[in-house]
Amino acid sequence: MVLDARLKKLVTGISARKAAEAFSRSLKKGTELSKLEQEEAGEFAATVEIMFLMAAVDGEVSEEELGRLKQSVSDIANVETIRKLDLDQLLEGFAAKLARDGWHARLGEAVRRIPTNDAKAFAFRLAAGVALVDDNVAHAEAAAINSLAAAIGLSHEESQVVLNEVLEELFGPA
């Protein structure tokens, strides 16, 4: 199965699509968003940043990782929304913040911008998908998964359940 198709299995959902659309609208000057749309936009940006942080945890974001992350974002949003986003600029902004603040500080900030437990669990699933999509988890990625789980309040047992679900969705039953 193609890696992009594996990731697409993880990112379905109307609320994620609405959040991506709200974020896209938030970038347009002069656009007023409702409080809910502002929260959705912030949640989307934080989710994408968490995925970026998972890709960057080893100190380098490869072109392959960037491609996978961009594909995940494309799978969340509709085509029209993606056309409005400058993903390269968004990811460059995340990289600058990472260089300035450090990985743990950025993770904490991103998690704080996600308001609900369901949304945090969704971000965890997507970030785990970035780490697991090649069926090879490096030590730094494993530690990052554990740090993310702790930051969003998942117990070790809960995170293992989600990781197993993600593995099954990506690669089929064990």
C-alpha positions in Angstrom: 0.0 0.0 0.0 1.3 3.5 -0.8 2.3 5.5 2.2 0.0 8.4 1.3 -3.0 6.1 1.2 -2.0 4.8 4.7 -2.0 8.3 6.1 -5.3 9.1 4.4 -7.0 6.4 6.5 -6.1 8.4 9.6 -7.3 11.8 8.7 -11.0 11.5 7.8 -13.6 13.5 9.5 -15.8 16.5 9.0 -14.6 18.4 12.0 -11.0 18.2 10.8 -12.0 19.5 7.4 -13.9 22.4 9.0 -10.9 23.3 11.1 -8.7 23.3 8.0 -11.2 25.6 6.3 -11.3 27.9 9.3 -7.6 28.1 9.4 -7.4 28.9 5.7 -9.9 31.7 6.1 -8.0 33.0 9.1 -5.1 33.7 6.9 -7.1 36.1 4.7 -6.8 39.7 5.9 -10.0 41.3 6.8 -11.9 38.0 7.4 -13.8 37.9 10.6 -14.2 34.5 12.2 -16.6 33.4 14.9 -15.2 32.3 18.2 -15.8 28.7 17.2 -14.0 29.2 13.8 -11.1 30.9 15.7 -10.8 27.8 17.9 -11.0 25.5 15.0 -8.3 27.4 13.1 -6.0 27.4 16.2 -6.7 23.7 16.6 -5.8 22.9 13.0 -2.6 24.9 13.2 -1.6 23.2 16.5 -2.4 19.7 15.0 -0.2 20.4 12.0 2.6 21.7 14.2 2.5 18.6 16.3 2.8 16.5 13.2 5.7 18.7 12.2 7.3 18.3 15.6 7.1 14.5 15.3 8.9 14.7 11.9 11.5 17.1 13.3 12.2 15.2 16.6 15.5 13.7 15.3 16.8 17.2 14.5 16.2 17.0 10.7 13.1 17.1 8.6 13.8 15.2 5.4 12.1 16.0 2.1 10.3 12.6 2.4 8.9 13.5 5.9 7.8 16.9 4.6 6.1 15.2 1.7 4.2 12.8 4.0 3.2 15.7 6.3 1.9 17.8 3.4 0.0 14.8 2.1 -1.7 14.4 5.5 -2.7 18.0 5.5 -4.1 17.6 2.0 -6.0 14.6 3.1 -7.6 16.6 6.0 -8.6 19.6 3.9 -10.5 19.8 0.6 -8.7 20.8 -2.6 -10.0 24.4 -2.5 -8.7 24.9 1.0 -5.3 23.5 0.2 -4.9 25.9 -2.7 -5.4 28.8 -0.3 -2.8 27.5 2.2 0.9 28.0 1.7 2.1 24.9 3.4 5.7 25.6 2.8 5.4 28.9 4.5 3.4 27.4 7.4 6.0 24.7 7.9 8.9 27.2 7.6 7.2 29.2 10.4 7.0 26.0 12.5 10.7 25.4 11.9 11.6 28.9 12.9 9.6 28.6 16.1 11.2 25.2 16.8 14.7 26.7 16.4 13.8 29.6 18.6 11.9 27.8 21.4 13.0 24.1 21.3 11.0 20.9 20.8 9.5 20.5 24.2 8.4 24.2 24.5 6.7 24.0 21.0 5.0 20.7 21.9 3.6 22.2 25.1 2.4 25.3 23.3 0.8 23.3 20.5 -1.0 21.0 22.9 -2.3 24.0 24.9 -4.0 25.3 21.7 -6.1 22.1 21.3 -9.1 22.6 23.5 -10.8 19.1 23.7 -9.6 15.7 24.6 -11.0 14.3 21.4 -9.1 16.8 19.3 -5.9 16.0 21.3 -6.4 12.3 20.7 -6.9 13.1 16.9 -3.6 15.1 16.9 -1.9 12.2 18.7 -3.2 9.7 16.1 -1.9 11.9 13.2 1.5 12.5 14.9 1.8 8.7 15.5 1.0 8.2 11.9 3.9 10.4 10.9 6.2 8.4 13.1 4.8 5.0 12.2 4.1 5.4 8.5 7.3 3.8 7.4 6.9 1.0 9.9 10.2 2.0 11.5 10.2 4.0 14.8 13.6 5.4 15.7 14.5 6.0 19.4 13.8 9.7 19.2 10.4 9.1 17.6 9.5 6.6 20.3 10.5 9.1 23.0 8.5 11.9 21.2 5.4 9.7 21.0 5.7 9.1 24.8 6.2 12.9 25.4 3.2 13.7 23.3 1.0 11.1 25.1 2.0 12.6 28.4 1.5 16.2 27.3 -2.1 15.4 26.2 -2.8 13.3 29.2 -2.9 9.8 27.8 -1.7 7.0 30.1 0.8 4.6 28.7 -1.9 2.0 28.3 -4.2 4.4 26.5 -1.4 5.5 24.2 -0.5 1.9 23.4 -4.1 1.2 22.4 -4.1 4.2 20.0 -0.7 3.2 18.6 -2.0 -0.3 18.0 -5.0 1.1 16.2 -2.9 3.4 14.1 -0.6 0.5 13.2 -3.6 -1.7 12.2 -5.1 1.2 10.1 -1.8 1.7 8.4 -0.7 -1.9 7.8 -3.7 -4.1 8.5 -4.2 -6.6 11.3 -1.1 -8.1 12.9 
